[in-house]
Amino acid sequence: MSGIIGKKVGMTSIFDAEGKNIPCTVIEAGPCVVTQVRTVEKDGYAAVQLAYDEKKEKNTTASLKGHFEKAGTTPKRKLVEFKYFTEEKSLGDVVDVNLFLEGDYVDVVGTSKGKGFQGVVKRHGFSGVGMQTHGQHNRLRAPGSLGASSFPSRVFKGMRMAGRTGGSRVKIQNLQIVKVFAEQNLLVVSGSIPGAKGSYVLIEK
């Protein structure tokens, strides 16, 4: 599995050859530097560590400075390992958008927008009471009965209730690459991807 680290730029739309309007997400993908190569003999598994996005040297720890110097690159913000990279890589190699072709299908991993503590209507799509039937007064968006009385005298695990929403790792699969702009390091993929503008994403091939 090959991949690259990127940053979500925003959304746009593109017309295809048939005149259909396709909603798309623009991703700034790479260039990423190979900062470590894991091997089965030494580490017990095969993987390639990629680094992305410049970072000030004064904000980098001494151990990380040495790690980046070994690869012959400047300090980076984001480090991610990709297991079983399809192409053989060595320290200091650069991975960019040329890894992908228009028409390829990719999986995109990101962190969804955090929405804090939310009720059941926003979190799980409960419809609420709506027309205020059954004598409802001021509890139109409440979850209602939890369905447990003297037996089993507890709330079942997994009950859909209010709670912290968003801010979790989400993978969107089978997004098609519509355009590749190699000079600007940009990928345009069909559909939406998780996260806010400027957040890091992983594009897996």
Residue frames as a rotation matrix with the C-alpha (Angstrom) as fourth column:
MET 1
0.573 0.819 0.000 0.00
0.819 -0.573 0.000 0.00
0.000 0.000 -1.000 0.00
SER 2
-0.581 -0.729 0.363 1.45
0.731 -0.663 -0.162 3.33
0.358 0.172 0.918 -1.08
GLY 3
0.542 0.801 -0.255 0.40
0.838 -0.489 0.243 6.65
0.070 -0.346 -0.936 0.35
ILE 4
-0.498 -0.633 0.593 1.20
0.526 -0.764 -0.373 10.28
0.689 0.126 0.713 1.00
ILE 5
-0.252 0.372 -0.893 0.51
0.844 -0.367 -0.391 12.91
-0.474 -0.853 -0.221 3.65
GLY 6
-0.479 0.139 0.867 -1.48
0.603 -0.665 0.440 15.97
0.638 0.733 0.235 2.63
LYS 7
-0.820 0.248 -0.517 -3.45
0.266 -0.634 -0.726 18.94
-0.508 -0.732 0.454 3.82
LYS 8
-0.012 0.908 0.418 -7.09
0.980 0.094 -0.175 19.72
-0.199 0.408 -0.891 3.07
VAL 9
-0.939 -0.319 0.127 -7.38
0.343 -0.894 0.289 22.96
0.021 0.315 0.949 1.06
GLY 10
-0.494 0.838 -0.230 -11.13
-0.513 -0.495 -0.701 23.13
-0.702 -0.229 0.675 0.53
MET 11
-0.179 0.543 0.821 -13.94
0.573 0.736 -0.361 22.10
-0.800 0.405 -0.443 -1.80
THR 12
-0.567 0.086 -0.820 -14.84
-0.638 -0.675 0.370 22.96
-0.521 0.733 0.437 -5.36
SER 13
0.373 0.668 0.644 -16.72
0.038 0.682 -0.730 21.38
-0.927 0.297 0.229 -8.26
ILE 14
-0.691 -0.632 -0.351 -15.70
-0.414 -0.051 0.909 20.18
-0.592 0.773 -0.227 -11.72
PHE 15
0.498 0.817 -0.292 -17.75
-0.713 0.194 -0.674 19.43
-0.494 0.543 0.679 -14.83
ASP 16
-0.225 -0.561 0.797 -16.94
0.058 0.808 0.586 16.07
-0.973 0.178 -0.149 -16.45
ALA 17
-0.969 -0.245 -0.042 -17.04
-0.036 -0.028 0.999 15.19
-0.246 0.969 0.018 -20.15
GLU 18
-0.515 0.845 0.141 -20.78
0.793 0.408 0.452 14.43
0.325 0.345 -0.881 -19.94
GLY 19
-0.353 0.339 0.872 -21.53
-0.073 -0.939 0.336 17.80
0.933 0.055 0.357 -18.34
LYS 20
0.587 0.540 -0.603 -22.18
0.535 0.301 0.789 16.45
0.608 -0.786 -0.112 -14.84
ASN 21
0.273 -0.439 0.856 -21.17
-0.591 -0.779 -0.211 18.70
0.759 -0.449 -0.471 -11.95
ILE 22
0.369 -0.241 -0.897 -18.93
0.536 0.844 -0.006 16.67
0.759 -0.479 0.441 -9.59
PRO 23
0.887 -0.113 0.449 -18.32
-0.413 -0.631 0.657 17.99
0.209 -0.767 -0.606 -6.05
CYS 24
0.439 -0.826 -0.353 -14.59
0.455 0.544 -0.705 17.67
0.775 0.149 0.615 -5.30
THR 25
0.930 -0.288 -0.227 -12.07
0.113 -0.363 0.925 18.25
-0.348 -0.886 -0.305 -2.52
VAL 26
0.610 -0.787 0.092 -8.70
-0.205 -0.270 -0.941 19.86
0.765 0.555 -0.326 -3.19
ILE 27
0.919 -0.379 -0.106 -5.77
0.258 0.377 0.890 18.34
-0.297 -0.845 0.444 -1.25
GLU 28
0.500 -0.862 -0.085 -2.22
-0.802 -0.424 -0.421 19.68
0.326 0.279 -0.903 -1.08
ALA 29
0.992 -0.071 0.108 -0.35
0.035 0.953 0.301 16.36
-0.124 -0.295 0.948 -1.19
GLY 30
0.374 -0.926 0.049 3.34
0.884 0.372 0.283 16.38
-0.281 -0.063 0.958 -0.32
PRO 31
0.271 -0.547 -0.792 6.08
-0.319 0.725 -0.610 16.57
0.908 0.419 0.022 -1.21
CYS 32
0.913 0.047 0.406 6.99
-0.399 0.317 0.860 14.13
-0.088 -0.947 0.309 1.56
VAL 33
0.007 -0.982 -0.188 10.48
-0.854 0.092 -0.512 12.99
0.520 0.164 -0.838 2.55
VAL 34
0.667 0.106 -0.737 11.35
0.143 0.953 0.266 9.41
0.731 -0.283 0.621 3.56
THR 35
0.258 -0.545 0.798 12.81
-0.838 -0.537 -0.096 9.76
0.481 -0.644 -0.595 7.07
GLN 36
-0.371 -0.408 0.834 12.94
-0.753 0.658 -0.014 6.08
-0.543 -0.633 -0.551 8.07
VAL 37
0.026 0.332 -0.943 12.70
-0.769 0.609 0.193 2.67
0.639 0.720 0.271 6.41
ARG 38
0.103 0.106 0.989 11.48
-0.843 0.537 0.030 -0.21
-0.528 -0.837 0.144 8.60
THR 39
-0.271 -0.233 -0.934 12.54
-0.745 0.665 0.051 -3.73
0.609 0.709 -0.354 7.69
VAL 40
0.756 0.593 -0.277 11.34
-0.344 0.720 0.603 -7.16
0.556 -0.361 0.749 8.79
GLU 41
0.199 -0.774 -0.601 14.86
0.527 0.601 -0.601 -8.18
0.826 -0.197 0.528 9.81
LYS 42
-0.767 -0.614 0.188 15.44
0.235 -0.541 -0.808 -5.19
0.597 -0.575 0.559 12.09
ASP 43
-0.761 0.505 0.407 11.98
-0.642 -0.673 -0.367 -4.02
0.088 -0.541 0.836 13.17
GLY 44
-0.750 0.480 0.456 9.78
0.170 0.805 -0.569 -7.06
-0.640 -0.349 -0.685 12.64
TYR 45
0.388 0.868 0.310 7.65
0.628 -0.003 -0.778 -5.38
-0.674 0.497 -0.547 9.96
ALA 46
-0.574 -0.556 0.601 8.11
0.817 -0.341 0.465 -3.50
-0.053 0.758 0.650 6.69
ALA 47
0.611 0.762 -0.214 7.12
0.735 -0.647 -0.202 0.17
-0.293 -0.034 -0.956 6.50
VAL 48
-0.381 -0.655 0.653 8.19
0.775 -0.611 -0.160 3.55
0.503 0.445 0.741 5.16
GLN 49
0.113 0.365 -0.924 8.04
0.815 -0.565 -0.124 6.65
-0.568 -0.740 -0.361 7.37
LEU 50
-0.109 -0.063 0.992 7.14
0.788 -0.614 0.048 9.86
0.606 0.787 0.117 5.55
ALA 51
-0.332 -0.040 -0.943 7.52
0.725 -0.650 -0.228 13.42
-0.604 -0.759 0.244 6.88
TYR 52
-0.103 0.425 0.900 5.53
0.846 -0.439 0.303 16.44
0.523 0.792 -0.314 5.70
ASP 53
0.755 0.513 0.410 5.16
0.352 -0.843 0.406 20.20
0.554 -0.162 -0.817 6.31
GLU 54
-0.198 -0.940 0.279 8.02
0.281 -0.327 -0.902 22.47
0.939 -0.100 0.328 7.38
LYS 55
0.816 0.363 -0.450 8.63
0.514 -0.099 0.852 23.17
0.265 -0.926 -0.267 11.07
LYS 56
0.627 -0.606 0.490 10.85
-0.570 -0.785 -0.242 25.73
0.531 -0.128 -0.837 12.78
GLU 57
-0.021 -0.746 -0.666 14.10
0.165 0.654 -0.738 24.28
0.986 -0.125 0.109 14.07
LYS 58
-0.744 -0.292 0.601 13.75
-0.465 -0.420 -0.779 26.07
0.480 -0.859 0.177 17.42
ASN 59
0.096 0.870 0.484 10.46
-0.993 0.117 -0.014 24.20
-0.069 -0.479 0.875 18.01
THR 60
0.615 0.052 -0.787 12.01
-0.341 0.917 -0.205 20.79
0.711 0.394 0.582 17.30
THR 61
0.864 -0.297 0.407 13.46
-0.318 0.305 0.898 18.54
-0.391 -0.905 0.168 20.00
ALA 62
-0.012 -0.984 -0.176 17.12
-0.905 -0.064 0.421 17.50
-0.425 0.165 -0.890 19.80
SER 63
-0.400 -0.113 0.910 16.28
-0.002 0.992 0.123 13.84
-0.917 0.047 -0.397 19.19
LEU 64
0.596 0.692 0.408 14.02
0.458 0.125 -0.880 14.72
-0.660 0.711 -0.242 16.27
LYS 65
0.645 -0.457 -0.613 16.64
-0.666 -0.730 -0.157 17.08
-0.375 0.509 -0.775 14.83
GLY 66
-0.438 -0.860 0.261 19.07
-0.650 0.504 0.569 14.16
-0.621 0.080 -0.780 14.68
HIS 67
-0.083 0.519 0.851 16.37
0.369 0.809 -0.457 11.97
-0.926 0.276 -0.259 13.14
PHE 68
0.881 0.465 -0.089 15.79
0.126 -0.412 -0.903 14.45
-0.456 0.784 -0.421 10.32
GLU 69
0.312 -0.853 -0.418 19.52
-0.846 -0.450 0.286 15.09
-0.432 0.265 -0.862 9.82
LYS 70
-0.381 -0.420 0.824 20.02
-0.093 0.904 0.417 11.37
-0.920 0.082 -0.383 9.14
ALA 71
0.260 0.587 0.767 17.56
0.759 0.366 -0.538 11.67
-0.597 0.722 -0.350 6.26
GLY 72
-0.726 -0.658 0.200 19.22
0.649 -0.560 0.515 14.89
-0.227 0.503 0.834 5.08
THR 73
-0.130 0.761 0.636 16.10
0.615 -0.441 0.654 17.02
0.778 0.476 -0.410 5.44
THR 74
-0.711 -0.026 0.703 14.77
-0.371 -0.835 -0.406 19.94
0.598 -0.549 0.584 7.48
PRO 75
-0.913 0.393 0.109 12.45
0.057 0.388 -0.920 19.44
-0.404 -0.834 -0.377 10.50
LYS 76
-0.655 0.752 -0.076 8.88
-0.087 0.025 0.996 18.44
0.750 0.659 0.050 9.64
ARG 77
-0.433 0.595 0.676 5.60
-0.896 -0.368 -0.250 18.65
0.100 -0.714 0.693 11.49
LYS 78
0.536 0.801 0.265 3.86
-0.792 0.586 -0.169 15.40
-0.291 -0.119 0.949 10.53
LEU 79
-0.669 -0.725 -0.163 5.37
-0.744 0.650 0.156 11.90
-0.007 0.226 -0.974 10.59
VAL 80
0.459 0.846 0.272 3.39
-0.779 0.531 -0.335 8.89
-0.427 -0.058 0.902 9.37
GLU 81
-0.682 -0.640 0.354 4.33
-0.413 0.737 0.536 5.28
-0.603 0.220 -0.767 8.61
PHE 82
0.374 0.727 -0.575 2.89
-0.923 0.234 -0.304 3.48
-0.086 0.645 0.759 5.58
LYS 83
-0.028 -0.359 0.933 3.15
-0.351 0.878 0.327 -0.31
-0.936 -0.318 -0.151 5.75
TYR 84
-0.041 -0.049 0.998 4.11
0.624 0.779 0.064 -2.42
-0.780 0.625 -0.001 2.75
PHE 85
0.218 0.022 -0.976 5.01
-0.502 -0.855 -0.132 0.48
-0.837 0.519 -0.175 0.44
THR 86
0.888 0.262 0.377 4.75
0.133 0.639 -0.758 -0.80
-0.439 0.723 0.532 -3.14
GLU 87
0.707 -0.693 0.139 7.96
0.009 -0.188 -0.982 0.89
0.707 0.696 -0.127 -4.33
GLU 88
0.350 -0.672 -0.653 11.31
0.929 0.337 0.151 0.41
0.118 -0.660 0.742 -2.62
LYS 89
0.797 -0.037 0.603 12.41
-0.027 -0.999 -0.025 3.62
0.603 0.003 -0.798 -0.89
SER 90
-0.032 -0.841 -0.540 15.57
0.901 0.210 -0.381 4.78
0.433 -0.499 0.750 0.85
LEU 91
0.142 0.051 -0.989 16.37
0.782 -0.618 0.081 7.60
-0.607 -0.784 -0.128 3.29
GLY 92
-0.516 -0.365 -0.775 15.95
0.032 -0.912 0.409 11.08
-0.856 0.186 0.482 1.80
ASP 93
-0.802 0.291 0.522 13.75
0.586 0.208 0.783 10.01
0.119 0.934 -0.337 -1.14
VAL 94
-0.775 0.571 -0.271 10.92
-0.459 -0.803 -0.380 12.39
-0.434 -0.170 0.885 -2.02
VAL 95
-0.615 0.699 0.365 7.34
0.768 0.636 0.074 11.16
-0.181 0.326 -0.928 -2.54
ASP 96
-0.819 0.335 -0.467 5.04
-0.335 -0.938 -0.087 13.56
-0.467 0.085 0.880 -4.41
VAL 97
0.098 0.994 -0.038 1.73
-0.569 0.024 -0.822 13.62
-0.816 0.102 0.568 -6.31
ASN 98
-0.150 -0.213 -0.966 3.31
-0.965 0.244 0.096 11.79
0.215 0.946 -0.242 -9.25
LEU 99
-0.907 -0.093 0.412 2.55
-0.257 0.896 -0.363 8.66
-0.335 -0.435 -0.836 -7.21
PHE 100
-0.161 0.956 0.247 -1.06
0.265 0.283 -0.922 9.03
-0.951 -0.082 -0.299 -8.41
LEU 101
-0.970 -0.022 0.241 -2.74
0.241 -0.146 0.959 9.11
0.014 0.989 0.147 -11.81
GLU 102
-0.526 0.843 -0.107 -6.04
-0.830 -0.537 -0.153 10.65
-0.186 0.008 0.982 -12.84
GLY 103
0.172 0.688 -0.705 -8.75
-0.684 0.599 0.417 8.01
0.709 0.411 0.574 -12.51
ASP 104
-0.683 -0.460 -0.567 -7.07
0.097 0.713 -0.695 6.18
0.724 -0.530 -0.442 -9.60
TYR 105
0.558 0.828 0.059 -9.20
-0.043 -0.042 0.998 5.27
0.829 -0.560 0.012 -6.59
VAL 106
-0.598 -0.800 0.060 -7.86
-0.002 -0.073 -0.997 6.17
0.802 -0.596 0.042 -3.15
ASP 107
0.409 0.607 -0.681 -8.83
0.787 0.143 0.600 6.02
0.462 -0.782 -0.420 0.53
VAL 108
-0.231 -0.435 0.870 -8.56
-0.055 -0.887 -0.458 9.24
0.971 -0.154 0.181 2.52
VAL 109
0.136 0.179 -0.974 -8.08
0.917 0.349 0.192 9.28
0.375 -0.920 -0.117 6.31
GLY 110
-0.434 -0.248 0.866 -8.70
-0.007 -0.961 -0.278 12.43
0.901 -0.126 0.415 8.35
THR 111
-0.789 0.207 -0.579 -9.88
0.604 0.087 -0.792 13.69
-0.114 -0.975 -0.193 11.72
SER 112
-0.037 0.886 0.463 -13.49
0.800 -0.252 0.544 14.85
0.599 0.390 -0.699 11.63
LYS 113
-0.378 -0.034 0.925 -14.49
-0.209 -0.970 -0.121 18.27
0.902 -0.239 0.360 12.93
GLY 114
-0.766 0.090 -0.637 -14.95
0.619 0.372 -0.692 18.29
0.175 -0.924 -0.341 16.71
LYS 115
-0.242 0.786 0.569 -18.42
0.064 -0.572 0.817 19.49
0.968 0.234 0.088 17.71
GLY 116
-0.758 -0.121 0.641 -18.18
-0.580 -0.326 -0.747 19.13
0.300 -0.937 0.177 21.49
PHE 117
-0.843 0.509 0.176 -21.04
0.237 0.644 -0.727 17.80
-0.483 -0.572 -0.663 23.66
GLN 118
-0.736 0.611 -0.293 -24.18
-0.605 -0.399 0.689 17.40
0.303 0.684 0.663 21.55
GLY 119
-0.175 0.794 0.582 -27.70
-0.710 0.308 -0.634 16.10
-0.682 -0.524 0.510 22.09
VAL 120
-0.317 0.067 0.946 -29.29
0.265 0.964 0.020 13.09
-0.911 0.257 -0.323 20.42
VAL 121
0.770 0.637 -0.009 -30.89
0.184 -0.237 -0.954 15.07
-0.610 0.733 -0.300 17.58
LYS 122
0.624 -0.604 -0.496 -27.57
-0.778 -0.542 -0.319 16.41
-0.076 0.584 -0.808 16.31
ARG 123
-0.303 -0.865 0.401 -25.46
-0.817 0.452 0.357 13.40
-0.490 -0.220 -0.844 17.32
HIS 124
-0.748 0.023 0.663 -27.67
0.115 0.989 0.094 10.51
-0.653 0.147 -0.743 16.14
GLY 125
-0.922 0.376 -0.088 -30.31
-0.194 -0.254 0.948 12.14
0.334 0.891 0.307 13.95
PHE 126
-0.558 0.795 -0.238 -33.28
0.745 0.354 -0.565 11.71
-0.365 -0.493 -0.790 16.31
SER 127
-0.407 0.453 0.793 -36.27
0.639 -0.479 0.602 13.58
0.653 0.752 -0.095 14.89
GLY 128
-0.989 0.129 0.065 -37.56
-0.137 -0.690 -0.711 15.09
-0.047 -0.712 0.700 18.11
VAL 129
-0.451 0.890 0.073 -41.25
0.478 0.310 -0.822 15.44
-0.754 -0.335 -0.565 18.93
GLY 130
-0.841 0.042 0.540 -41.95
0.505 -0.299 0.810 18.00
0.195 0.953 0.230 16.19
MET 131
-0.320 0.819 0.476 -45.67
0.027 -0.494 0.869 18.78
0.947 0.291 0.136 16.49
GLN 132
-0.816 -0.115 0.566 -45.61
-0.514 -0.304 -0.802 18.58
0.264 -0.946 0.189 20.31
THR 133
0.191 0.887 -0.421 -48.08
-0.422 0.461 0.781 15.70
0.886 0.029 0.462 20.65
HIS 134
0.217 -0.005 -0.976 -48.59
0.584 0.802 0.126 13.53
0.782 -0.597 0.177 23.76
GLY 135
0.926 0.314 -0.209 -48.62
0.346 -0.486 0.802 16.48
0.151 -0.815 -0.559 26.12
GLN 136
-0.041 -0.998 -0.052 -45.02
0.984 -0.031 -0.178 17.52
0.176 -0.058 0.983 25.47
HIS 137
0.865 0.322 -0.384 -44.21
0.425 -0.878 0.221 20.87
-0.266 -0.354 -0.896 26.99
ASN 138
0.740 -0.641 -0.204 -40.51
-0.657 -0.753 -0.017 21.74
-0.143 0.147 -0.979 26.88
ARG 139
-0.050 -0.764 0.643 -38.71
-0.352 0.616 0.705 18.50
-0.935 -0.191 -0.300 26.01
LEU 140
0.773 0.487 -0.407 -38.99
-0.503 0.079 -0.861 18.48
-0.387 0.870 0.306 22.22
ARG 141
0.407 -0.711 -0.573 -35.39
-0.646 0.219 -0.731 17.30
0.645 0.668 -0.370 21.56
ALA 142
0.029 -0.359 0.933 -35.04
-0.932 0.328 0.155 14.93
-0.361 -0.874 -0.325 24.54
PRO 143
-0.773 -0.423 -0.472 -34.03
-0.585 0.762 0.276 11.26
0.243 0.490 -0.837 24.04
GLY 144
0.303 0.943 -0.136 -37.09
-0.755 0.325 0.569 9.86
0.581 -0.070 0.811 25.85
SER 145
0.804 0.102 0.586 -37.18
-0.506 0.636 0.583 6.56
-0.314 -0.765 0.563 27.73
LEU 146
-0.205 -0.949 -0.239 -33.99
-0.979 0.199 0.052 4.48
-0.001 0.245 -0.970 27.88
GLY 147
0.288 0.484 -0.826 -35.97
-0.656 0.728 0.198 1.22
0.697 0.486 0.527 28.06
ALA 148
-0.443 -0.473 -0.762 -34.59
0.234 0.759 -0.607 -0.26
0.865 -0.448 -0.226 31.29
SER 149
0.392 0.602 0.695 -36.58
-0.605 -0.400 0.688 -0.63
0.692 -0.691 0.208 34.54
SER 150
0.610 -0.152 0.778 -36.27
-0.712 0.327 0.622 -3.16
-0.349 -0.933 0.091 37.39
PHE 151
0.234 -0.604 0.762 -34.64
0.390 0.776 0.495 -5.58
-0.890 0.181 0.418 34.98
PRO 152
0.347 -0.734 -0.583 -31.82
0.702 0.616 -0.358 -5.21
0.622 -0.286 0.729 34.04
SER 153
0.849 0.071 -0.523 -31.66
0.459 -0.590 0.665 -2.03
-0.261 -0.805 -0.533 36.17
ARG 154
-0.187 -0.900 -0.394 -28.95
0.269 -0.433 0.861 -0.52
-0.945 0.055 0.323 33.99
VAL 155
0.604 0.277 -0.747 -28.54
-0.581 -0.489 -0.651 1.19
-0.545 0.827 -0.135 30.66
PHE 156
0.756 -0.286 0.588 -27.34
0.494 0.839 -0.227 -1.12
-0.429 0.462 0.776 27.89
LYS 157
-0.254 -0.915 -0.314 -23.93
0.189 -0.365 0.911 -0.46
-0.949 0.172 0.266 26.39
GLY 158
-0.856 -0.156 0.494 -24.14
0.505 -0.040 0.862 1.33
-0.115 0.987 0.113 23.05
MET 159
0.207 0.966 -0.156 -27.39
0.895 -0.252 -0.368 3.15
-0.395 -0.064 -0.917 23.87
ARG 160
-0.307 -0.291 0.906 -27.61
0.744 -0.667 0.038 6.20
0.594 0.685 0.422 21.65
MET 161
0.549 0.409 -0.728 -27.42
0.801 -0.505 0.321 9.15
-0.237 -0.760 -0.605 24.01
ALA 162
0.953 -0.235 0.194 -26.00
-0.173 -0.941 -0.291 12.66
0.251 0.243 -0.937 24.18
GLY 163
0.597 -0.801 -0.039 -22.21
0.502 0.336 0.797 12.96
-0.625 -0.496 0.603 24.29
ARG 164
-0.056 -0.747 -0.662 -19.02
-0.309 -0.617 0.723 14.18
-0.949 0.245 -0.197 22.72
THR 165
0.767 0.443 0.465 -19.32
0.331 0.348 -0.877 14.35
-0.550 0.826 0.121 18.94
GLY 166
0.910 -0.412 0.049 -16.70
-0.109 -0.352 -0.930 14.49
0.401 0.840 -0.365 16.19
GLY 167
0.370 -0.868 0.331 -12.94
-0.929 -0.340 0.147 14.77
-0.015 -0.361 -0.932 16.56
SER 168
0.381 -0.194 0.904 -12.43
-0.210 0.934 0.289 11.12
-0.900 -0.300 0.316 15.60
ARG 169
-0.680 -0.706 -0.198 -10.43
-0.416 0.149 0.897 9.32
-0.604 0.692 -0.396 12.92
VAL 170
0.459 0.876 0.146 -12.53
-0.214 0.269 -0.939 8.71
-0.862 0.400 0.311 9.81
LYS 171
-0.741 -0.651 0.166 -11.64
-0.015 0.263 0.965 6.87
-0.672 0.712 -0.205 6.59
ILE 172
0.428 0.805 -0.411 -13.52
-0.525 -0.149 -0.838 7.55
-0.736 0.574 0.359 3.35
GLN 173
-0.323 -0.573 0.753 -12.96
0.163 0.750 0.641 4.80
-0.932 0.330 -0.149 0.80
ASN 174
-0.251 0.152 0.956 -12.98
0.904 0.391 0.175 4.64
-0.347 0.908 -0.235 -3.00
LEU 175
0.567 0.306 -0.765 -12.69
0.034 -0.936 -0.349 8.32
-0.823 0.172 -0.541 -3.88
GLN 176
0.521 -0.337 0.785 -11.66
0.849 0.305 -0.433 8.90
-0.093 0.891 0.444 -7.47
ILE 177
-0.292 -0.682 -0.671 -8.82
0.378 -0.726 0.574 11.25
-0.878 -0.086 0.470 -8.37
VAL 178
0.722 0.663 0.199 -10.31
0.489 -0.285 -0.825 13.70
-0.490 0.693 -0.529 -10.87
LYS 179
0.832 -0.479 0.278 -7.28
-0.070 -0.588 -0.806 15.95
0.550 0.651 -0.523 -11.48
VAL 180
0.495 -0.775 -0.394 -3.56
0.796 0.221 0.564 15.94
-0.350 -0.592 0.726 -10.64
PHE 181
0.904 -0.287 0.316 -1.68
-0.110 -0.872 -0.477 19.26
0.413 0.397 -0.820 -10.65
ALA 182
0.537 -0.746 -0.395 1.93
0.800 0.599 -0.044 18.12
0.269 -0.292 0.918 -10.24
GLU 183
-0.268 -0.712 0.649 3.50
0.433 -0.691 -0.579 21.60
0.860 0.126 0.494 -10.31
GLN 184
-0.095 0.316 0.944 1.31
-0.662 -0.728 0.177 22.85
0.744 -0.608 0.278 -7.45
ASN 185
-0.948 -0.263 -0.178 1.35
-0.085 0.750 -0.656 19.48
0.306 -0.607 -0.733 -5.55
LEU 186
-0.432 0.875 0.218 -2.44
-0.813 -0.273 -0.514 19.36
-0.390 -0.399 0.830 -5.68
LEU 187
-0.948 0.317 0.031 -4.85
0.305 0.877 0.370 16.44
0.090 0.361 -0.928 -5.92
VAL 188
-0.476 0.878 0.040 -8.54
-0.879 -0.476 -0.017 16.91
0.004 -0.044 0.999 -6.73
VAL 189
-0.987 0.155 -0.048 -10.63
0.158 0.985 -0.072 13.98
0.036 -0.078 -0.996 -5.48
SER 190
-0.361 0.928 0.090 -14.34
-0.119 -0.142 0.983 13.41
0.925 0.344 0.162 -5.94
GLY 191
0.441 0.677 -0.589 -16.59
0.526 0.337 0.781 13.83
0.727 -0.655 -0.207 -2.92
SER 192
0.572 -0.158 0.805 -15.94
-0.595 -0.755 0.274 15.20
0.565 -0.636 -0.526 0.55
ILE 193
-0.078 -0.653 -0.754 -13.33
0.408 0.669 -0.621 14.17
0.909 -0.357 0.214 3.10
PRO 194
0.686 0.401 -0.607 -13.33
0.691 -0.100 0.716 14.55
0.226 -0.911 -0.346 6.91
GLY 195
-0.187 -0.795 -0.576 -11.69
0.938 -0.320 0.137 17.46
-0.293 -0.515 0.806 8.69
ALA 196
0.689 0.342 -0.639 -11.50
0.252 -0.940 -0.231 21.23
-0.680 -0.002 -0.733 8.62
LYS 197
0.877 -0.421 0.232 -9.59
0.095 -0.321 -0.942 23.28
0.471 0.848 -0.241 6.07
GLY 198
0.245 -0.884 0.398 -5.87
-0.783 -0.423 -0.456 23.06
0.572 -0.200 -0.796 6.76
SER 199
0.489 -0.048 0.871 -6.10
-0.687 0.595 0.418 19.74
-0.538 -0.802 0.258 8.62
TYR 200
-0.577 -0.793 -0.197 -3.78
-0.776 0.456 0.436 16.84
-0.256 0.404 -0.878 7.81
VAL 201
0.675 0.731 0.104 -5.05
-0.643 0.651 -0.404 13.88
-0.363 0.206 0.909 5.79
LEU 202
-0.471 -0.754 0.458 -3.55
-0.350 0.637 0.687 10.58
-0.809 0.163 -0.564 4.61
ILE 203
0.431 0.540 -0.723 -4.13
-0.887 0.105 -0.450 9.50
-0.167 0.835 0.524 1.02
GLU 204
-0.294 -0.478 0.828 -3.75
-0.371 0.855 0.362 5.73
-0.881 -0.200 -0.429 0.63
LYS 205
-0.159 0.143 -0.977 -3.51
-0.986 0.025 0.164 4.06
0.048 0.989 0.137 -2.77
